[in-house]
């Protein structure tokens, strides 16, 4: 059974950069366990040395809704 933890929030760019740096520090550490803050919860994971990375960007232009850009970064692995 999969356990999913999600959180959606709006952050200023500076706070987003700090969060991404926090993730980079966790993944860059020598520890086997990586702790990720998701909303008000900390999730501990055990990624291997090699991790699959997928980056997707979408740029949309709409006359009625205006422009919208998204970036999705997905990290996945099999423990």
ChimeraX commands (.cxc) that place a marker at each C-alpha (Angstrom):
marker #1 position 0.00,0.00,0.00 radius 0.5
marker #1 position 1.35,3.43,-0.94 radius 0.5
marker #1 position 1.38,6.24,1.59 radius 0.5
marker #1 position 1.12,9.67,-0.02 radius 0.5
marker #1 position 1.86,12.99,1.69 radius 0.5
marker #1 position 1.16,16.17,-0.26 radius 0.5
marker #1 position 1.15,19.89,0.45 radius 0.5
marker #1 position 0.36,22.81,-1.82 radius 0.5
marker #1 position 1.38,26.32,-0.87 radius 0.5
marker #1 position 2.44,29.62,-2.36 radius 0.5
marker #1 position 5.92,30.83,-1.40 radius 0.5
marker #1 position 7.95,33.92,-2.19 radius 0.5
marker #1 position 10.89,33.12,-4.47 radius 0.5
marker #1 position 13.36,33.52,-1.59 radius 0.5
marker #1 position 11.53,30.93,0.54 radius 0.5
marker #1 position 11.25,28.58,-2.44 radius 0.5
marker #1 position 15.01,28.88,-2.99 radius 0.5
marker #1 position 15.62,28.10,0.70 radius 0.5
marker #1 position 13.34,25.02,0.48 radius 0.5
marker #1 position 15.11,23.74,-2.63 radius 0.5
marker #1 position 18.49,24.33,-0.94 radius 0.5
marker #1 position 17.23,22.36,2.07 radius 0.5
marker #1 position 16.35,19.47,-0.27 radius 0.5
marker #1 position 19.75,19.72,-1.97 radius 0.5
marker #1 position 21.50,19.60,1.40 radius 0.5
marker #1 position 19.54,16.49,2.41 radius 0.5
marker #1 position 20.28,14.66,-0.84 radius 0.5
marker #1 position 23.92,15.77,-0.78 radius 0.5
marker #1 position 24.59,14.54,2.74 radius 0.5
marker #1 position 26.41,11.32,3.57 radius 0.5
marker #1 position 23.34,10.02,5.45 radius 0.5
marker #1 position 21.42,7.12,3.95 radius 0.5
marker #1 position 18.15,8.64,5.15 radius 0.5
marker #1 position 16.79,11.83,3.62 radius 0.5
marker #1 position 14.22,13.88,5.54 radius 0.5
marker #1 position 11.89,16.05,3.47 radius 0.5
marker #1 position 9.54,18.67,4.87 radius 0.5
marker #1 position 6.08,18.35,3.28 radius 0.5
marker #1 position 3.75,20.98,4.69 radius 0.5
marker #1 position 3.82,20.58,8.47 radius 0.5
marker #1 position 5.14,16.99,8.35 radius 0.5
marker #1 position 8.64,15.53,7.93 radius 0.5
marker #1 position 8.92,12.44,5.74 radius 0.5
marker #1 position 11.99,10.19,5.94 radius 0.5
marker #1 position 13.05,8.32,2.80 radius 0.5
marker #1 position 15.97,6.05,1.88 radius 0.5
marker #1 position 17.13,6.88,-1.66 radius 0.5
marker #1 position 19.94,4.88,-3.27 radius 0.5
marker #1 position 23.09,6.46,-4.73 radius 0.5
marker #1 position 21.52,6.86,-8.21 radius 0.5
marker #1 position 18.14,8.57,-8.58 radius 0.5
marker #1 position 15.94,8.94,-11.67 radius 0.5
marker #1 position 15.24,12.62,-12.40 radius 0.5
marker #1 position 12.54,14.01,-14.70 radius 0.5
marker #1 position 12.14,17.75,-15.39 radius 0.5
marker #1 position 9.19,19.09,-17.37 radius 0.5
marker #1 position 8.32,22.68,-18.24 radius 0.5
marker #1 position 5.08,23.91,-19.79 radius 0.5
marker #1 position 4.45,27.39,-21.16 radius 0.5
marker #1 position 0.83,28.20,-21.93 radius 0.5
marker #1 position -0.59,31.28,-23.54 radius 0.5
marker #1 position -4.31,31.95,-23.38 radius 0.5
marker #1 position -6.19,35.02,-24.53 radius 0.5
marker #1 position -8.76,34.66,-21.73 radius 0.5
marker #1 position -6.68,33.38,-18.83 radius 0.5
marker #1 position -3.31,34.98,-19.56 radius 0.5
marker #1 position 0.06,33.27,-19.59 radius 0.5
marker #1 position 0.92,30.40,-17.24 radius 0.5
marker #1 position 4.23,28.61,-16.78 radius 0.5
marker #1 position 4.94,25.47,-14.77 radius 0.5
marker #1 position 7.98,23.43,-13.80 radius 0.5
marker #1 position 7.66,19.89,-12.47 radius 0.5
marker #1 position 10.61,18.04,-10.96 radius 0.5
marker #1 position 10.14,14.37,-10.17 radius 0.5
marker #1 position 12.67,12.23,-8.34 radius 0.5
marker #1 position 12.08,8.48,-8.22 radius 0.5
marker #1 position 13.91,5.31,-7.19 radius 0.5
marker #1 position 13.45,1.77,-6.05 radius 0.5
marker #1 position 14.87,1.20,-2.56 radius 0.5
marker link #1:1,2 radius 0.2
marker link #1:2,3 radius 0.2
marker link #1:3,4 radius 0.2
marker link #1:4,5 radius 0.2
marker link #1:5,6 radius 0.2
marker link #1:6,7 radius 0.2
marker link #1:7,8 radius 0.2
marker link #1:8,9 radius 0.2
marker link #1:9,10 radius 0.2
marker link #1:10,11 radius 0.2
marker link #1:11,12 radius 0.2
marker link #1:12,13 radius 0.2
marker link #1:13,14 radius 0.2
marker link #1:14,15 radius 0.2
marker link #1:15,16 radius 0.2
marker link #1:16,17 radius 0.2
marker link #1:17,18 radius 0.2
marker link #1:18,19 radius 0.2
marker link #1:19,20 radius 0.2
marker link #1:20,21 radius 0.2
marker link #1:21,22 radius 0.2
marker link #1:22,23 radius 0.2
marker link #1:23,24 radius 0.2
marker link #1:24,25 radius 0.2
marker link #1:25,26 radius 0.2
marker link #1:26,27 radius 0.2
marker link #1:27,28 radius 0.2
marker link #1:28,29 radius 0.2
marker link #1:29,30 radius 0.2
marker link #1:30,31 radius 0.2
marker link #1:31,32 radius 0.2
marker link #1:32,33 radius 0.2
marker link #1:33,34 radius 0.2
marker link #1:34,35 radius 0.2
marker link #1:35,36 radius 0.2
marker link #1:36,37 radius 0.2
marker link #1:37,38 radius 0.2
marker link #1:38,39 radius 0.2
marker link #1:39,40 radius 0.2
marker link #1:40,41 radius 0.2
marker link #1:41,42 radius 0.2
marker link #1:42,43 radius 0.2
marker link #1:43,44 radius 0.2
marker link #1:44,45 radius 0.2
marker link #1:45,46 radius 0.2
marker link #1:46,47 radius 0.2
marker link #1:47,48 radius 0.2
marker link #1:48,49 radius 0.2
marker link #1:49,50 radius 0.2
marker link #1:50,51 radius 0.2
marker link #1:51,52 radius 0.2
marker link #1:52,53 radius 0.2
marker link #1:53,54 radius 0.2
marker link #1:54,55 radius 0.2
marker link #1:55,56 radius 0.2
marker link #1:56,57 radius 0.2
marker link #1:57,58 radius 0.2
marker link #1:58,59 radius 0.2
marker link #1:59,60 radius 0.2
marker link #1:60,61 radius 0.2
marker link #1:61,62 radius 0.2
marker link #1:62,63 radius 0.2
marker link #1:63,64 radius 0.2
marker link #1:64,65 radius 0.2
marker link #1:65,66 radius 0.2
marker link #1:66,67 radius 0.2
marker link #1:67,68 radius 0.2
marker link #1:68,69 radius 0.2
marker link #1:69,70 radius 0.2
marker link #1:70,71 radius 0.2
marker link #1:71,72 radius 0.2
marker link #1:72,73 radius 0.2
marker link #1:73,74 radius 0.2
marker link #1:74,75 radius 0.2
marker link #1:75,76 radius 0.2
marker link #1:76,77 radius 0.2
marker link #1:77,78 radius 0.2
marker link #1:78,79 radius 0.2
view
